[in-house]
Amino acid sequence: MAARQERAQAGRRGERFIWQATPSQWINLMHYLVVLPIFTLAITMGTRVLDVLLDPQGVAYYALITAAATAPVFLAIWQYLVVAMTRYALTTERIQKRTGVLNIIHNQVELYRVKDYRVERPLLLRLVGLGTLSVETSDRNRPVVRFVAIRDPERLADALRRLVEHNRNRRGVREIDVS
């Protein structure tokens, strides 16, 4: 619903969406790798505890094992939701980043405010064809916008560079470095 409203508003201003994406769940791999052995161990230990459930200490031990097994699972589910609810968009006028599961933050930066770009390709992301594009801006609220775990960040950086130059020329904006 919110995405539909954003597209409608963008269309009224003559603004077009160039690119939209969400981060890849590959960035959660470490969370999942930690949760799986803990969950497996807790379940294995929990089945052993079933033998001593009649003992009052066994019940407390079983409750502790159950809590230890479920806490990491909820953490992994939360991390999944955080990534799944993150939205990136590049329009002809702005960079948009929408984050949040319960409370949503929608950050927008005008393209003429972009100063620099950096593409990072950590080993894990590089192995699966992903990378991170960091965009430095002159925006006070969010000076760096990061597009994490996206496909082909170099191509996005090139498209962004062309759009930034076009917007600066159209508005007559020049960047001056004062050191």
Rosetta blueprint (number, residue, H / E / L):
1 M L
2 A H
3 A H
4 R H
5 Q H
6 E H
7 R H
8 A H
9 Q H
10 A H
11 G H
12 R H
13 R L
14 G L
15 E L
16 R L
17 F E
18 I E
19 W E
20 Q E
21 A E
22 T L
23 P L
24 S L
25 Q H
26 W H
27 I H
28 N H
29 L H
30 M H
31 H H
32 Y H
33 L H
34 V H
35 V H
36 L H
37 P H
38 I H
39 F H
40 T H
41 L H
42 A H
43 I H
44 T H
45 M H
46 G H
47 T H
48 R H
49 V H
50 L H
51 D H
52 V H
53 L L
54 L L
55 D L
56 P H
57 Q H
58 G H
59 V H
60 A H
61 Y H
62 Y H
63 A H
64 L H
65 I H
66 T H
67 A H
68 A H
69 A H
70 T H
71 A H
72 P H
73 V H
74 F H
75 L H
76 A H
77 I H
78 W H
79 Q H
80 Y H
81 L H
82 V H
83 V H
84 A H
85 M L
86 T L
87 R E
88 Y E
89 A E
90 L E
91 T E
92 T L
93 E L
94 R E
95 I E
96 Q E
97 K E
98 R E
99 T E
100 G L
101 V L
102 L L
103 N L
104 I L
105 I E
106 H E
107 N E
108 Q E
109 V E
110 E E
111 L H
112 Y H
113 R H
114 V E
115 K E
116 D E
117 Y E
118 R E
119 V E
120 E E
121 R L
122 P L
123 L H
124 L H
125 L H
126 R H
127 L H
128 V L
129 G L
130 L E
131 G E
132 T E
133 L E
134 S E
135 V E
136 E E
137 T E
138 S L
139 D L
140 R L
141 N L
142 R L
143 P L
144 V E
145 V E
146 R E
147 F E
148 V E
149 A E
150 I E
151 R E
152 D L
153 P H
154 E H
155 R H
156 L H
157 A H
158 D H
159 A H
160 L H
161 R H
162 R H
163 L H
164 V H
165 E H
166 H H
167 N H
168 R H
169 N H
170 R H
171 R H
172 G L
173 V L
174 R L
175 E L
176 I L
177 D L
178 V L
179 S L
